[in-house]
Amino acid sequence: MLLTLDLNDPRPLHEQVADAVRRAIGAGDIAPGDRLPPARDLAHALGVNANTVLRSLRDLRDEGLLEFRRGRGVSVLRRPDGREALRARVRDLLDEAAGYGLTADDVVALVKDLGKDFGKDPSKETA
């Protein structure tokens, strides 16, 4: 499991760690039933304090994604709801768009424009 943090992200580290674990679960890198490495190992790999990782894991437990079992560590209960997982990413996108002077309506229009070709097979297009 490879987790990374964005050093330029202004959000608190515990939120970034939770998002990284959430993304790994959502992407299938970590499946329901899998055990996570110890918090100390995750903290070392990410270059953060172990308490930061523990706070993130507790947040994910409270969301119902992780299960803590004494003597057995932390394991994944379920994958995150796709809509809920995207909510945080869309919020970040809107924040970034605002930095460029774009409104939410501008972003919606851009998504609709890009969505027109989403899922189309280019080999089946006619000239």
Disulfide bonds with the S-S distance in Angstrom:
none
